[in-house]
Amino acid sequence: MNTVLPDFDPIPSSRQRIQVQVTTLKQAVDEADALAVPVAAGNEPPEELGVDLAGLKSAGFAGDRGRTLVLPRADGPVRVAVGIGSGDVDVALVRDLAAEFARAVPWHRKLAIEVADFGVPVADFAQAVTEGVLLARWRYFVGRDADRPTLESLHIVASDQDTAEAGAGAERGRIVAAACSLGRDLANCPATTLSAARMADVAVEVGTAAGLEVEIFGKDELIALGCGGLLGVNRGSVEPPRMIRLRYVPDEPTGRIALVGKGVMYDSGGISLKPSDESHAQMKNDMTGAAAVLSSMTALRDLGCRTAVTGYLMCTDNMPSGSAMKLGDVLTIHNGTTVEVLNTDAEGRLVMADALAMATEEPVDAIVDIATLTGACLRTFGTEIAGVMGNDPRVVEQLRQAGDVVDEPVWELPLIRSYRSQLDSAIADLTNMGGMNAGSITAALFLEEFVDGRPWAHVDIAGTAQLPAPRTWRNKGATGFGTKLLIEFALRFARPGTS
């Protein structure tokens, strides 16, 4: 008997339109369901909270950073005391506190926050609040009541002189949060629903709406291009592969970058089958890199990005079957390099090699690839920091700075050139696996073989792509890490040598 699988919408939360409004009217507070009230540790709270310091302490609330206390009222919205601690407040903390507020009242649909004097620029405050609330309320759910909105409106109340600044910041926050929601939707969508072909459909839909040029390359086109890496990994799957090329070209661009995303829609490991454990069940997120490239590029036009960006999404399943890629096979990458396959679960580098080689064939100031590439990176950094490596310290530093700004941090690992010999093959140009140790570094050294000396950096998000529990604005499950990082990198990109 054939089983009919449900055909879910792959981007359900991205279709929700949440009203974000900046207003000077205190009436907006009265119309809200919940209002955030910041409380500094050890200080008397604002009068509008309706409870003094002694009352808060009796309830076990001392204003510690990130702590919340919900205070219902007979009239008007509930007040939520949000602890800001005793130290300085920066943009990252504002984003986190806004998210904690949104999580403290999960059943309230209309939220309000007043612009606070924390020493943070008003526009940055409004942007961080908007991102924090919207991303904390993001949900990917396909069960009963899946279409129930998690949030209807967010009102940011500002003074007359701050309204324009706050409005601009809130709009930037809405654009960034929408891009992040798209990345999360894609990374959390079941792999049977989000095949490579369906990913291409989504790219056409959202990319075209965002002013991107979208080109789709099917199996025949990939054969003509000589993309042996992507085609080799795809051999075991009944789903055909897709390469998706996106272009964003502003007027008079100030720089040109290429972004390459690993789009392994489901990674079984191929013949080198993964163990049947929880990590195997997470492998629908092995396309988080491609999701980050697509979602970040949908924000570039509306944010006024001056950098021209070309994105490559390399999409396929990695499955075991009678036709699957075998250990010992030799693949020919787009640039003619031959690769001996020693492990079919080291497939991400194979699909990205084709795109990296293609990216060098056009004028480009820097190439960045992003991938859930190695378990070694997860074991090195855990789930909160991504690894970054590259052949140009100026590109790596721009990524590091971008990560610090948006709170998607990256940490540099060295490209130790002597480890390159671990990739030597007796029968081909190189192998797709190094030795037992330094797996993140040898994977990056493999990728470097295909950038032809162009300024390049590799971001390994194997650890940050999945979280076991929600934390501030970060969600449980596939996180979509990388969208904010790539947006900020593109917005502030400077050609190496000019920054």
N, C-alpha and C positions, 0 to 999 in steps of 0.2 A: 504494500500500500504506500502510495506517495504521500509525503507529509508536506503540506503547504505552509511555508514560513511567512510570517507577517511581513509586509512591506512597509517598514516604518519610514517616516520623514526623517532624513539624516540630520536635519538642522532645525529641530522644532523650537528651541528657545531663541534662536536667532531671528525668528519671525515675529516674536513678541515686540510690541512697540510700547515702551514704558515712558510715560511723560516725565521729563526732567525740566523743572521750571525754577527760574530765579526770580524772586519777587521782593518788594520792599514792604508788602502788606503783612502785618501781624495776623491778619485774618487767616492766612495760609496755615498758621500754627493751629488755630482753632478747628480748621477743617481736616487736619491730619488725624491719623489714628495714634501716632506715637511721635514724641519729640525727644531728641537727644539733648542732654544737658551735661556739659563737661564739668568734672569735679577734680580739682587738684588735691593731691594727698596732703592731709592735715589742715586744709583750708575750709572755711565755711563755704558751703555751696551757694550758687546763685539763688536768689529768692524764688524765682519761678519754679524751682524744684519742689518747693512746698515742704521741705524737711530740712532741719538744721544738722550740723555736724554730729551732734550727740545722737540724734535720731538715726543717722546713717550708720554710725558705729554700733548702735544697738542692734542693727540688722546685719552686722558683720561686714559692712562696706567701709573701707578706709581710703578710697580714692586711688588704690594701686593701679598701675598702668594696665589697661586692657580689661579690668574688671567692670562688670555692669550690674545694676540693680534696677529692676522694673518697679515703678511706683504708680499703681492705678489711682485714678481720681474720679470723683463723683461727676465732675463736669470737665469737658475738654479731653484732649488726648492724654494717654498715659505718658508719664515722664520716665525717661531712662537715664539714670545717673551713669555716666561713662567716666571711669577713672583715667586721668592723664598722667598720674604719677607726680614726681617732684622735679624732674629734669626738663631739659629743653624739648620742644616739640618740633619735629621736622615733617616733611611731606609724607614720608613712609609711615610715620606714626599716625598722621591724620587719616591716611587710607586704611590702616589697620583698625583704628578706633571707629571709623564709620562702618566698617564691616562688622565689628563686634556689636555695635548698636543694631544693625540690621538683623543679625543672628539672634539677638536677645529677645526680639519680638517677632517670631517667625510667622504668626498668624495675622499680623497687621499689614495692610496693603498700601496705606498712605502714610509716608514718613516725612518728617520735617527736621531740618538742621539749620541752625542760625550760624552765620559766619562768625567765627571766634577770633579774638586777637591773640594769636599764638606766636606772632612774629613771622608767620608764613605768608608770602604774597597772596593776595585775595584770589587771583586766578588759579594759582597752584592749589590753594585750599579747596576751591570749588571743584577743580578737576579731581583731586584725590578723594574727596567726599563722594563724588559721582561714581568713580571707579570702585571704591570700596563697597558702597551700597549695592550697586548693580551686580558686581561680581559675586558678592556674598549671597545674593538672592538668585543667582543663576541656578538652573536645575535642568538636567537631562533626564527625562522620565517618560516611559512609554506605556505605563500601566493605566489603571482606572484614574479618571480625573487628570489625565496628563495635560489637558489643555487649560487647566485652572491656572491663572496667572499667579506668580509668587510675589508680584509687586505691581501696583497700578500707577503710583506717582511718587516722586521725590521733589519736595520743595526746599530750596535753599534760600533762606531769608537774609537779605543783605541790606545795608544802608543805601540811601539814594546815591551817594558818591561812589559806592562800590558795585553797583548793579551791573554796569557794563563789563567790568573786569570779571566779576563772578560769572556772568553769563557766558563770556568767552571761554573761561576755564571749564564750566560745566559742559559746554558743547564738546570741547576736546575730550573730556572724560567720557562722555556718552559715545563718541566715535571709537575711542580706544576700548571701552568696555564691550561695545558691539563686536569689534574684531575679535576680542578675546573669547566672547561667547561663541562665535563661529568656530574658532579653533577648538574649544572644548567640546562643542557638539560633535564635530567631526571625529575627534579622538575618542569619544565615548560611544559612538555609534557602533552597534554590532557589525562585525566584519561581513556577515552574510548580506546585510543590507547595503553596507558601504563598500562595494567592490571597486576595483580600479575604474571601470566604466562609469559607475555611479559617481565616483569622485570627479570624473571629467564633466559629467552633467552639472554637478554643483558648481564647479569652477566656471563653467560657461554662464550659469545663472547669476552667481554673485559677482564674478569678475567683470562681466559685461556691465552690470548695474553700477559697478564702482569705477567705470571708465578704463578698464584694462583691456588690452588686446589679448585674446585667448586662442591658442592653437592646440589642437588635440592630435596626437600621433598614435595611431593604432599599430597592430602587429606588423602589417605589411610595410608601413612607413618606417618602423623601427628596424626591420630587416634591411631596408634600403639604406638606412643611416649607419648600419653596422653596429647597432647597440647590443653587443653580445652579452654584456653584463646583465642588463634588464631582461633580455630574452632568455638567458640561461637560468636565472632565478625563476622565471615564469614557467619553465617547462613542466613542472609538476602540477600546475593548477589548471582547472577547467575554466577559470575566468581569464579572459585575455588581458594583456598589459596595456597600460596607457602611459605615455609621457605627455605632460601638460606644460606648455610654455606660456608664461604670462609676461606681458610687457606694460610697464608704466613709463610714459615719456612726457615729462612736463616741458613747457616752453623754456628754452635756454637752460638746459640742465647744468648744474654745477659739478656734477660727477656722475660716474656710471658704475653700478655694482651688479653682480650676479648672485642670486641666492639659489642654493640647491637643497632640496628637501627630500629626505628618505621617506618614501611612501609605501612601505610594506604593509598592506592592508591587514594581513594576518600572517604571523610568522610562527609556523609550526617547528621550524628548524630544518625542514626538508628531510632528506635522508638522515642527517645528523639530528634526529628527533629530540625535541626538548622533553624534560621530565614532565609527567602529568601532575603538576602542582599549581598553586595559585598564580605563580608567575606566568605559567603557560596560558592561563585564562585571561591574563592582562594583555596578551599579544595583539589584540585589536588596536592597541595604542602604538604599534610599531610604525605607524604613519604620522606620528605627531610632528615630525620635522616638516613633512609636506604640508600638513594642516597649518603649521605656524607660518610657512612662506605664503600660502594662499590667504590666510586670514589677515596677516600683516599688510599685504599689498592692497587689500580692499579698503584700508584706511588712508592710503597715501594721498589720494587726490583731495579728500575732504580736509586733511591736515595741512595742505599746501606744501607737500614735500618737493624740494628742488632737485633731488637726486633721481636720475633715471635708473630704473630697476628692472632687471629681467629675472624671472623666477622659473625654476625647473622643478616639477613635481614628478618623481620617478615611482610609478605606482604598479604594484603587482602583489599577489599572494606568494608565499614561499611554502609550498606543500609537498608532501611525499606521495609519489605514485609511480606507476610503471614507466612513466616518461620523464620522471624528475631528474634534475641535475645530480650527477654522481660524484663521489669523491674520486679525485684523479682526473676528472674532466679538465679540458683546457678551453677557456673562453677567450674570444678576441674582442677587446673593448673598442669603442668608436674611433679612437686614435691609432688603432693597430697594435696596441700593447696586448700581449698574451698573458693570461693568468691561469695558473694551475690551482684548481679548487681542492683544498685540503680539509675544508669544513664547510658544509652547506649552510650551517647556521651563522656563518660570517658573510651573510648575503647583502647587508646594507651597503657595504663598501663597494660591492660589485655594481649595484644599480646606480649608485651615485657617481661611479667612475665615468660612465658614459656621459652624464650631464656635465661633470667637471671638464671633461675634454671638449665638449661642445661650447662651454662658456668661454674658453680661450680663443675661439674662432671669431669673436666679435670684439670691438674695442671695449675694454673694461678696466676700471681702476682698481677693483678689488673683487675677490670671490669669497663668499662665505657659505659653507655648508652646515646644515644642522640635522642631527639624527639621534635617535635612540640607538646608539651604536654598540656600546660595550658594557657588559656586566661589571667589568673592571672599574669603570667610572662610577657606577653605583656604589661599589665597595669602597672606593676612595673617598667620595664626597657625601654619600648618603643621598637624601631626597631633597635637600634645600639648595644645593649649589651645583651648577653645571660645569663641566670641564671645557677649557678652550685651549687650543694649540694652533700655531700658525708659523708661516715663514716670514712674516713682516710684523715686527713689534708694534708698529703704528696702527695697524688694523686690529690687532689683538687688544691694544689699549682702548681704542674707540669702542669695541664691544664691551670691555670691562666697565668703562664709564657709563655706557648706555644701560648696562645691567644694574649698576648702582642707582641710577636715576629712577628706574621703574621697579626696583626691588625684584628683579630676576637675575640674581648675581651669577657671575662666572669666575672661575679661578684658573689661572694658567698652569698647564703642565709643560715640561720641556720636551722639545723634539730632539731626542738624543740620537744623533746621526749614526752612531756605531750600531744601534739596534736595527738599522736598515738591512743588514746582512741576514737577519732572521727571516726576511721575506724572499731570499734567493731560492730559485727553483732550478733543478737540473735539466728540465725539459722546456721551460717557458721563461718569459721575461721576469716574472715574479709569482709568488704564491699569495693566496688571500688570507694567510694566517702566519703570525709570528710564533714565538715560543710561549711557554707557560706564563711568563711574567710580563708586566708592563703592557698589557693588552690594549689599553687606551692609546698608548704612545705608538705602538706598532701599527694599529689601525690608522692613526693619523698619518704615519709615514707612508702607508699604502696610498692613501688619498692624495698625498702630496705629489705622487708620481704622475698625476694627471692634470696638474694646473700649469704646467709649462713655465714655471718660474714667476707666474703672476702673483701679486700680493694676495695672500689667501689666509683664511682662518677656518678652523673646524670647531664646531660647538657640539659636544657630546651631552645629550640630555637624557641618557638612559635612566639616571636616578631621579631627576626632577619631573619626569613625565607622568609619574604616578604617586599619589599620596594615600596613606592608609586611613586618614581622618581629616576632616576640614580644619583649616587654621586661618583665622582672619578672613581675607578675601579669597583664599585659595580653597579649592573644592576637594572633596574626597573623590578618588578614582583618577581617571586620566585628566591631567591638569591643563593641557594645552600650553604648557610652558614654552616660551620662545616668541610668542606673538608680540608682546609688549617690547621685548628685547630687540627684535628686528625692526619694529616701527621706529623706536628711538634711534637705533643705529642708522637707519636710512635718513631720518630727519636731520641728524647732526653730522652726517658723513662728510669728511674732508679728504680729498685725495692725499694719499701718502706723500709726504714732502711738502704739503701746503698747510698742514694742521699745526 
